[in-house]
Amino acid sequence: MNTARHASERLMSWPSLIADPALCGAETGLRTATREIVHFHGENEADVHLSRAMIAKLRPALLGSSAVRLRAGSGWVTVRLEMGSDIDLLSTLVSAALQASTRGPDPVDTVPDGCTRTRLASGHR
């Protein structure tokens, strides 16, 4: 079962998201008019750009999920998509990312950070 495909199909129905190839080269990405929000790597993984401030706010809950990987200093989180509840979690995180994106530039996110695929794995939890 390709859970990433199911997740992307669900999220593509959201009116605030636009399908677009991801900046990191991933085939499927979704963005607002101003920022990439989520993209998919393979059949079972998605990266969500929450912002560093939103990650700090949600950190206790994110650390409590075995489906979420955090990267030190990154505004992106990786969600492992293995079952339907992981797609629900991804949807919740995308909603939080959309909220963060409507607040304007995050002072903590002054330096743009790329996809988790371009960052060193040593920073994950």
C-alpha positions as CSV (number, residue, x, y, z in Angstrom):
1,M,0.0,0.0,0.0
2,N,1.4,3.4,-1.0
3,T,0.4,5.5,2.0
4,A,2.2,8.6,0.6
5,R,0.0,8.5,-2.4
6,H,-3.1,8.2,-0.3
7,A,-1.9,11.1,1.9
8,S,-1.0,13.3,-1.1
9,E,-4.4,12.7,-2.7
10,R,-6.2,13.7,0.6
11,L,-4.1,16.8,0.9
12,M,-4.5,17.8,-2.8
13,S,-8.2,18.3,-2.1
14,W,-7.4,21.1,0.4
15,P,-8.1,24.5,-1.3
16,S,-5.2,26.2,0.3
17,L,-2.6,23.8,-1.2
18,I,-1.2,23.8,-4.7
19,A,0.4,20.7,-6.2
20,D,4.0,21.5,-7.4
21,P,7.2,19.5,-7.7
22,A,9.2,20.0,-4.5
23,L,12.2,22.3,-4.4
24,C,14.4,19.3,-3.3
25,G,13.5,17.3,-6.4
26,A,10.8,15.1,-4.8
27,E,8.2,14.5,-7.5
28,T,5.2,15.4,-5.3
29,G,5.0,18.6,-3.3
30,L,2.3,20.8,-2.0
31,R,2.7,24.5,-1.4
32,T,0.8,27.7,-0.6
33,A,1.3,30.8,-2.8
34,T,4.4,31.7,-0.8
35,R,5.9,28.5,0.7
36,E,6.4,24.8,0.3
37,I,4.4,23.0,3.0
38,V,4.9,19.3,2.4
39,H,6.6,16.9,-0.1
40,F,6.8,13.1,-0.3
41,H,9.8,10.8,-0.6
42,G,9.0,7.3,-1.8
43,E,5.9,5.4,-0.8
44,N,6.1,5.9,3.0
45,E,7.6,9.2,3.9
46,A,6.7,12.9,3.9
47,D,8.5,16.1,5.0
48,V,6.4,18.9,6.5
49,H,7.7,22.5,6.9
50,L,6.3,23.5,10.2
51,S,8.9,26.3,11.0
52,R,11.3,26.2,13.9
53,A,8.9,28.1,16.1
54,M,6.0,25.7,15.5
55,I,8.3,22.7,16.1
56,A,9.4,24.3,19.4
57,K,5.7,24.8,20.4
58,L,4.8,21.2,19.4
59,R,8.0,19.5,20.5
60,P,6.6,17.4,23.4
61,A,3.9,15.9,21.2
62,L,6.3,15.4,18.3
63,L,8.8,13.6,20.4
64,G,6.0,11.4,21.7
65,S,5.3,10.0,18.2
66,S,7.3,7.2,16.8
67,A,6.2,8.2,13.3
68,V,8.0,11.6,13.5
69,R,11.7,12.4,13.1
70,L,13.0,15.8,14.0
71,R,16.2,17.3,12.6
72,A,18.3,19.6,14.8
73,G,18.0,23.2,13.7
74,S,15.5,22.4,10.9
75,G,12.0,23.8,10.3
76,W,11.1,20.5,8.6
77,V,9.9,17.2,10.2
78,T,9.7,13.8,8.6
79,V,6.7,11.7,9.0
80,R,6.9,7.9,8.4
81,L,3.7,6.9,6.8
82,E,2.9,3.2,7.6
83,M,-0.8,3.2,8.5
84,G,-3.9,5.3,8.3
85,S,-3.3,7.0,11.6
86,D,0.0,8.3,10.3
87,I,-1.9,10.0,7.4
88,D,-4.1,11.6,10.1
89,L,-1.0,12.8,11.9
90,L,0.4,14.2,8.7
91,S,-2.8,16.0,8.0
92,T,-2.7,17.6,11.5
93,L,0.9,18.7,11.0
94,V,0.1,20.1,7.5
95,S,-2.7,22.1,9.1
96,A,-0.2,23.4,11.7
97,A,2.2,24.3,8.9
98,L,-0.5,26.2,7.1
99,Q,-1.2,28.2,10.3
100,A,2.5,28.9,10.7
101,S,2.7,30.1,7.1
102,T,-0.1,32.6,7.6
103,R,1.8,34.4,10.4
104,G,4.4,35.7,8.0
105,P,8.1,35.1,8.2
106,D,9.2,33.5,11.4
107,P,12.1,35.4,13.1
108,V,13.6,32.1,14.0
109,D,13.5,30.9,10.4
110,T,15.7,33.7,9.0
111,V,17.9,31.3,7.2
112,P,16.0,29.1,4.7
113,D,16.4,25.5,5.3
114,G,16.2,22.8,2.7
115,C,14.6,19.4,2.7
116,T,15.6,16.9,5.3
117,R,17.2,14.8,2.5
118,T,19.8,17.5,2.1
119,R,20.6,17.7,5.9
120,L,22.9,15.5,7.9
121,A,21.2,12.6,9.5
122,S,23.1,13.1,12.7
123,G,20.6,15.7,13.8
124,H,17.6,13.5,14.1
125,R,16.2,12.3,17.4
